[in-house]
Amino acid sequence: RALLPIPVAAAARETVTVENRSDLEDLHLYATPREQRFRRFASLEFEGQLYMTPYDFIQAVTSDEPKHAKKWRSLSKQELNQILMETPPVWKGSSKLFRNLNEKGVISYTEYLFLLCILTKPHAGFRIAFNMFDTDGNEMVDKKEFLVLQEIFRKKNEKREKRGDEEKRAMLRLQLYGYHTPTNSVLKTEGEDLVPRSYWDTLRRSTSQALFSDLAERADDFSSSLSDTTLLVHFFGKKGKAELNFEDFYRFMDNLQTEVLEIEFLSYSNGMNTISEEDFAHILLRYTNVENTSSYLENMRCSIPEEKGITFEEFRSFFQFLNNLEDFTIAMQMYNFASRSIGQDEFKRAVYVATGVKLSPHLVNTVFKIFDVDRDDQLSYKEFIGIMKDRLNRGFRGYKPIQRYTTFKSCVRKELYSR
């Protein structure tokens, strides 16, 4: 495989920069759904490559569409350097990092995919993720090891590319990765793409292949034409010489999950300590493929006539459980194989045994009232697991907006609070 020489890549970037805007919009037709979403929310462009700001990323994972029509703003080298100079070190990270950075940050496409992976991983998976990057096993991750992520995700994306105008595809690669490669640079084995794999699985599988160590050795080659980003400076310092230990890596991942959940929760709580059960249902259903959402909402309204509210602690514990859905599915299938649905006590016990997460009785009751469509106070595999598996794909597919009904009691509740 041979990358374009840096002068050639720079010239190609210049070509993309001066392209007519309508030509660039045409590239959307050649993009995958993930690429389309990134391009739709990204707001910055530097030397032909698109970037998200931290604010863009938060919008991309919490909103159906950008609040405003995006026009990519070109950054100068001086502006980019100023943004990176103001990036805090990893030990100053918090669950408000992305909100504090707001528009003062740059996130590349491969980093966007990596951050999406983090959002749906259980805490137990954080160690696995760290070990993926720690190729030399010294319990530290350096910048060179982390940059292998760029190449692994790029290789996976090339295998998924849509057929069509090669010139357009080359321009799209340039937008997303900052460089492009010949189309025959990635060798495919027969039947390789028969089983679709997530980016997380791709990263995990790549660590067990000789290819991964080979990429690590050549990291300098494919990173030489890439610009630093906020994430790289945050992890490895302004000079790129710092190393990332597991504690800092764990804290970053935990903070990111918490921050996104806080933003979602606060967008419905209106400053209160709880959100309504109906709002909780909205948040769960908006990322799924459920077609008739109104029936779920009506079912819940009838089953929970008195609003008690869901606290942030309950809200967070439920999504920690969802990130462990794979382990819970095994426990659920044991009941399913016996042709049984499960009740609330069994559900709560299965969650704790499989994931170590304790759900409050009120939260479990609310979940049952949402998904127990036949109202037998039992939950089947189809009623819950199938729908929640869709939910874990948040950010990877187009969002389906759900009409938000406002009940009389919700109006009263918010009116009382505003006084």
C-alpha positions as CSV (number, residue, x, y, z in Angstrom):
1,R,0.0,0.0,0.0
2,A,1.3,3.4,-0.8
3,L,-0.1,6.7,0.5
4,L,0.0,9.8,-1.7
5,P,3.2,11.8,-1.1
6,I,2.5,14.7,1.2
7,P,3.0,17.4,-1.5
8,V,0.5,15.5,-3.7
9,A,-2.0,15.0,-0.8
10,A,-1.7,18.7,0.0
11,A,-2.4,19.6,-3.7
12,A,-5.4,17.3,-3.7
13,R,-6.7,19.0,-0.5
14,E,-6.4,22.3,-2.3
15,T,-8.4,21.0,-5.2
16,V,-11.1,19.9,-2.9
17,T,-11.1,23.2,-1.1
18,V,-11.8,25.2,-4.3
19,E,-14.4,22.7,-5.6
20,N,-17.8,24.1,-6.2
21,R,-20.1,23.6,-3.2
22,S,-22.7,21.7,-5.2
23,D,-20.0,19.2,-6.3
24,L,-19.1,18.6,-2.6
25,E,-22.8,18.1,-1.8
26,D,-22.9,15.5,-4.5
27,L,-20.4,13.4,-2.5
28,H,-23.3,12.7,-0.1
29,L,-24.6,10.2,-2.6
30,Y,-21.4,8.2,-2.4
31,A,-21.3,8.2,1.4
32,T,-22.4,5.5,3.8
33,P,-25.0,6.3,6.4
34,R,-22.3,6.9,9.0
35,E,-20.3,9.2,6.7
36,Q,-23.5,11.0,5.8
37,R,-24.3,11.7,9.4
38,F,-20.8,13.0,10.1
39,R,-20.8,15.3,7.1
40,R,-24.2,16.6,8.1
41,F,-23.1,17.6,11.6
42,A,-19.5,18.6,10.9
43,S,-19.0,22.3,10.8
44,L,-15.2,22.8,10.2
45,E,-12.8,22.2,7.3
46,F,-9.0,22.3,7.4
47,E,-7.0,21.6,4.3
48,G,-9.9,19.8,2.7
49,Q,-10.6,17.5,5.7
50,L,-13.9,17.8,7.6
51,Y,-14.0,18.0,11.4
52,M,-16.7,18.2,14.1
53,T,-16.5,20.5,17.1
54,P,-17.3,19.0,20.5
55,Y,-20.6,20.8,20.2
56,D,-21.2,19.1,16.8
57,F,-20.5,15.7,18.3
58,I,-23.0,16.2,21.2
59,Q,-25.6,17.4,18.7
60,A,-24.9,14.3,16.5
61,V,-25.6,11.9,19.4
62,T,-28.5,13.7,21.0
63,S,-30.5,15.3,18.2
64,D,-32.3,14.2,15.1
65,E,-30.8,16.9,12.9
66,P,-28.4,19.9,13.3
67,K,-30.1,22.9,14.8
68,H,-28.9,25.0,11.9
69,A,-28.0,24.2,8.3
70,K,-24.2,23.5,8.4
71,K,-21.8,25.4,6.3
72,W,-18.3,24.1,6.7
73,R,-16.1,26.9,8.0
74,S,-12.5,26.8,6.8
75,L,-9.9,27.0,9.6
76,S,-6.6,28.6,9.1
77,K,-3.5,27.0,10.5
78,Q,-3.3,29.8,13.1
79,E,-6.9,29.2,14.2
80,L,-6.3,25.4,14.5
81,N,-3.1,26.0,16.5
82,Q,-5.0,28.3,18.8
83,I,-7.7,25.8,19.4
84,L,-5.2,23.0,20.2
85,M,-3.2,25.3,22.5
86,E,-6.4,25.8,24.6
87,T,-7.1,22.1,24.9
88,P,-6.9,20.9,28.5
89,P,-4.7,17.9,29.5
90,V,-6.3,14.6,30.2
91,W,-5.9,15.0,34.0
92,K,-8.2,18.0,33.8
93,G,-11.0,16.0,32.1
94,S,-14.5,16.0,33.5
95,S,-18.1,15.1,32.6
96,K,-18.5,18.6,31.2
97,L,-15.4,18.4,28.9
98,F,-17.3,18.6,25.6
99,R,-19.7,21.2,26.9
100,N,-16.9,23.4,28.2
101,L,-14.9,23.1,24.9
102,N,-18.1,23.8,22.9
103,E,-16.9,25.1,19.5
104,K,-13.2,25.1,20.5
105,G,-12.2,21.7,19.4
106,V,-11.7,19.5,16.3
107,I,-12.8,15.9,16.1
108,S,-11.9,13.8,13.0
109,Y,-14.2,11.2,11.4
110,T,-12.3,8.2,12.8
111,E,-12.4,9.8,16.3
112,Y,-16.1,10.3,15.8
113,L,-16.5,6.5,15.2
114,F,-14.3,5.8,18.3
115,L,-16.4,8.0,20.5
116,L,-19.6,6.4,19.3
117,C,-18.1,3.0,20.2
118,I,-17.4,4.3,23.8
119,L,-21.0,5.4,24.3
120,T,-22.3,1.8,24.1
121,K,-19.6,-0.1,25.9
122,P,-19.9,-1.4,29.5
123,H,-17.3,-0.4,32.1
124,A,-15.8,-3.9,31.9
125,G,-15.1,-3.2,28.2
126,F,-12.9,-0.2,29.0
127,R,-10.0,-2.4,29.9
128,I,-10.4,-4.3,26.7
129,A,-10.4,-1.1,24.7
130,F,-7.3,0.1,26.5
131,N,-5.5,-3.2,25.8
132,M,-6.4,-2.9,22.1
133,F,-4.3,0.2,21.8
134,D,-1.5,-0.9,24.2
135,T,0.3,-3.0,21.5
136,D,3.6,-3.3,23.4
137,G,1.9,-4.3,26.7
138,N,3.6,-1.7,28.8
139,E,0.3,-0.5,30.4
140,M,0.6,2.8,28.6
141,V,-0.7,4.0,25.3
142,D,1.3,6.5,23.2
143,K,0.2,8.6,20.3
144,K,1.6,6.2,17.7
145,E,-0.3,3.3,19.1
146,F,-3.6,5.3,19.3
147,L,-3.2,6.5,15.6
148,V,-3.4,2.9,14.5
149,L,-7.1,3.4,15.1
150,Q,-7.2,5.8,12.1
151,E,-5.9,3.1,9.8
152,I,-8.1,0.2,11.1
153,F,-11.3,2.2,10.7
154,R,-10.2,3.5,7.3
155,K,-9.5,0.0,6.1
156,K,-13.0,-1.1,7.3
157,N,-14.6,1.8,5.6
158,E,-13.0,1.1,2.3
159,K,-14.5,-2.4,2.4
160,R,-18.0,-0.8,2.8
161,E,-17.6,1.9,0.2
162,K,-20.4,2.3,-2.3
163,R,-19.6,1.6,-5.9
164,G,-19.6,4.5,-8.2
165,D,-17.6,7.4,-9.5
166,E,-14.0,6.7,-8.3
167,E,-13.1,10.4,-8.4
168,K,-16.0,11.2,-6.1
169,R,-15.0,8.4,-3.7
170,A,-11.4,9.7,-3.7
171,M,-12.7,13.2,-2.8
172,L,-14.9,11.8,-0.1
173,R,-11.9,9.8,1.4
174,L,-10.0,13.1,1.4
175,Q,-12.8,14.8,3.3
176,L,-13.0,12.1,5.9
177,Y,-9.4,11.0,6.4
178,G,-7.2,13.8,5.1
179,Y,-5.6,11.6,2.5
180,H,-6.6,8.9,0.1
181,T,-5.2,5.6,-1.2
182,P,-5.5,3.6,-4.4
183,T,-8.7,1.6,-4.5
184,N,-6.7,-1.7,-4.8
185,S,-4.7,-0.9,-1.6
186,V,-6.9,-3.1,0.6
187,L,-6.8,-6.8,-0.3
188,K,-10.0,-8.7,0.3
189,T,-10.3,-12.4,0.9
190,E,-13.2,-14.4,-0.6
191,G,-16.3,-14.0,1.5
192,E,-14.6,-11.5,3.8
193,D,-17.6,-9.1,3.8
194,L,-20.3,-11.7,4.2
195,V,-20.7,-11.0,7.9
196,P,-21.1,-7.3,8.7
197,R,-19.1,-6.3,11.8
198,S,-19.3,-3.3,14.0
199,Y,-16.3,-0.9,14.3
200,W,-15.8,-2.2,17.8
201,D,-15.5,-5.8,16.6
202,T,-13.2,-4.7,13.8
203,L,-10.9,-3.0,16.3
204,R,-11.0,-6.0,18.6
205,R,-10.4,-8.5,15.9
206,S,-7.6,-6.5,14.4
207,T,-5.5,-6.7,17.6
208,S,-5.3,-10.5,17.1
209,Q,-4.0,-10.3,13.6
210,A,-0.5,-9.8,12.3
211,L,-1.9,-6.8,10.4
212,F,-2.2,-4.8,13.6
213,S,1.5,-5.0,14.5
214,D,2.3,-4.2,10.9
215,L,0.1,-1.1,11.1
216,A,1.7,0.0,14.3
217,E,5.2,-0.2,12.7
218,R,4.0,2.0,9.8
219,A,2.0,4.5,12.0
220,D,4.5,7.2,11.2
221,D,3.8,6.8,7.5
222,F,0.0,7.2,7.5
223,S,0.0,9.9,10.3
224,S,2.7,12.2,8.8
225,S,0.1,14.0,6.6
226,L,-2.5,14.2,9.4
227,S,-3.2,17.2,11.6
228,D,-3.4,17.1,15.4
229,T,-6.8,17.0,16.9
230,T,-8.3,18.0,20.2
231,L,-8.5,14.3,21.3
232,L,-4.8,13.7,20.4
233,V,-3.7,16.8,22.3
234,H,-6.0,16.0,25.3
235,F,-4.5,12.5,25.5
236,F,-0.9,13.0,24.5
237,G,-0.1,16.6,25.2
238,K,0.7,19.5,22.8
239,K,4.0,17.9,21.8
240,G,2.5,14.4,21.5
241,K,5.1,12.9,23.8
242,A,2.8,12.1,26.8
243,E,1.5,8.6,27.4
244,L,-2.0,7.6,28.5
245,N,-2.5,5.3,31.5
246,F,-5.5,3.1,32.1
247,E,-6.9,5.3,34.9
248,D,-7.0,8.4,32.7
249,F,-8.4,6.4,29.8
250,Y,-11.2,4.9,32.0
251,R,-12.1,8.3,33.4
252,F,-12.3,9.8,30.0
253,M,-14.7,7.0,28.7
254,D,-16.8,7.2,31.9
255,N,-17.0,11.0,31.8
256,L,-18.1,10.9,28.1
257,Q,-20.9,8.4,28.8
258,T,-22.0,10.5,31.8
259,E,-21.9,13.7,29.9
260,V,-24.1,12.5,27.0
261,L,-26.6,11.1,29.5
262,E,-26.6,14.3,31.5
263,I,-27.4,16.3,28.3
264,E,-30.2,14.0,27.4
265,F,-31.7,14.0,30.9
266,L,-31.4,17.8,31.2
267,S,-33.0,18.4,27.9
268,Y,-36.2,16.9,29.3
269,S,-36.0,17.7,33.0
270,N,-36.4,21.5,32.6
271,G,-34.2,22.1,35.6
272,M,-35.9,19.6,37.9
273,N,-34.4,16.6,39.6
274,T,-36.5,14.1,37.7
275,I,-38.0,13.5,34.2
276,S,-41.5,12.1,33.7
277,E,-42.0,8.4,32.9
278,E,-43.3,9.5,29.5
279,D,-40.2,11.5,28.7
280,F,-38.1,8.4,29.7
281,A,-40.1,6.4,27.2
282,H,-39.5,9.1,24.5
283,I,-35.7,8.9,25.1
284,L,-35.7,5.1,24.8
285,L,-37.9,4.8,21.8
286,R,-36.5,7.6,19.6
287,Y,-33.4,5.5,18.7
288,T,-35.2,2.3,17.8
289,N,-36.9,1.0,14.7
290,V,-40.3,0.8,16.5
291,E,-42.9,2.1,14.0
292,N,-46.0,2.6,16.1
293,T,-44.5,4.4,19.1
294,S,-47.8,6.1,20.0
295,S,-49.2,2.7,21.2
296,Y,-46.2,2.2,23.6
297,L,-46.7,5.7,25.0
298,E,-50.5,5.3,25.3
299,N,-49.9,1.9,27.0
300,M,-47.6,3.5,29.5
301,R,-50.0,6.5,30.2
302,C,-52.8,4.1,31.0
303,S,-50.6,1.9,33.2
304,I,-48.9,4.7,35.2
305,P,-51.7,7.2,36.0
306,E,-49.7,8.9,38.7
307,E,-46.4,10.5,37.7
308,K,-43.6,9.8,40.1
309,G,-40.6,10.7,37.9
310,I,-37.3,9.1,37.0
311,T,-34.2,10.5,38.8
312,F,-30.8,10.9,37.0
313,E,-29.4,8.0,39.1
314,E,-32.1,5.7,37.9
315,F,-31.7,7.0,34.4
316,R,-27.9,6.4,34.4
317,S,-28.2,3.0,36.0
318,F,-30.6,1.9,33.2
319,F,-28.2,2.9,30.4
320,Q,-25.3,1.3,32.2
321,F,-27.4,-1.9,32.1
322,L,-28.2,-1.4,28.4
323,N,-24.5,-1.3,27.7
324,N,-24.3,-4.8,29.2
325,L,-27.3,-6.0,27.2
326,E,-25.3,-8.8,25.6
327,D,-24.7,-10.5,28.9
328,F,-28.3,-9.9,30.0
329,T,-29.6,-11.4,26.7
330,I,-28.0,-14.7,27.7
331,A,-29.9,-14.7,31.0
332,M,-33.2,-13.7,29.2
333,Q,-32.7,-16.5,26.6
334,M,-32.6,-19.1,29.4
335,Y,-36.2,-18.1,30.2
336,N,-37.1,-17.8,26.6
337,F,-35.9,-21.3,25.8
338,A,-38.2,-22.6,28.5
339,S,-41.1,-20.8,26.7
340,R,-41.4,-18.4,29.5
341,S,-41.7,-14.6,29.8
342,I,-40.4,-13.1,33.0
343,G,-41.9,-10.9,35.7
344,Q,-40.5,-7.8,37.3
345,D,-38.7,-9.6,40.2
346,E,-37.1,-12.0,37.8
347,F,-36.1,-9.2,35.4
348,K,-34.5,-7.2,38.2
349,R,-32.6,-10.3,39.5
350,A,-31.4,-11.2,36.0
351,V,-30.1,-7.7,35.4
352,Y,-28.1,-7.8,38.7
353,V,-26.7,-11.3,38.1
354,A,-25.8,-10.6,34.5
355,T,-24.5,-7.0,34.8
356,G,-24.0,-6.1,38.5
357,V,-26.4,-3.2,38.0
358,K,-29.2,-2.7,40.6
359,L,-32.4,-1.1,39.1
360,S,-34.9,0.5,41.4
361,P,-38.4,-1.2,41.6
362,H,-40.0,2.0,40.2
363,L,-37.6,2.0,37.1
364,V,-38.3,-1.7,36.5
365,N,-42.0,-1.1,36.7
366,T,-41.8,1.8,34.3
367,V,-39.8,-0.3,31.8
368,F,-42.5,-3.1,32.0
369,K,-45.3,-0.6,31.5
370,I,-43.6,0.7,28.3
371,F,-42.7,-2.6,26.7
372,D,-45.3,-5.0,28.1
373,V,-47.6,-4.5,25.1
374,D,-50.0,-7.3,25.9
375,R,-50.3,-6.0,29.5
376,D,-49.7,-9.4,31.2
377,D,-47.1,-7.9,33.5
378,Q,-44.6,-10.3,31.9
379,L,-41.8,-9.3,29.5
380,S,-40.7,-11.5,26.6
381,Y,-37.5,-11.5,24.6
382,K,-39.3,-10.0,21.6
383,E,-41.0,-7.3,23.6
384,F,-37.7,-5.9,25.1
385,I,-34.4,-7.3,23.9
386,G,-35.1,-6.9,20.1
387,I,-36.1,-3.3,20.5
388,M,-33.2,-2.3,22.8
389,K,-30.7,-3.8,20.5
390,D,-31.7,-1.2,18.0
391,R,-31.3,1.4,20.7
392,L,-27.6,0.5,21.1
393,N,-27.0,1.6,17.5
394,R,-27.5,5.2,18.4
395,G,-25.5,7.5,16.2
396,F,-24.8,4.8,13.6
397,R,-28.1,5.2,11.7
398,G,-30.6,7.8,10.8
399,Y,-32.6,9.1,13.7
400,K,-36.4,8.7,13.7
401,P,-38.0,11.7,15.5
402,I,-40.8,10.9,17.8
403,Q,-43.7,13.3,18.3
404,R,-43.6,14.4,21.8
405,Y,-47.0,14.5,23.4
406,T,-47.5,16.8,26.4
407,T,-50.0,15.5,28.9
408,F,-52.0,17.7,31.1
409,K,-50.1,16.6,34.2
410,S,-46.8,17.4,32.5
411,C,-48.0,20.8,31.7
412,V,-49.1,21.3,35.3
413,R,-45.8,20.0,36.6
414,K,-43.8,22.4,34.5
415,E,-46.1,25.4,35.2
416,L,-45.7,24.9,38.9
417,Y,-41.9,24.7,38.6
418,S,-41.7,27.9,36.6
419,R,-43.5,29.9,39.3
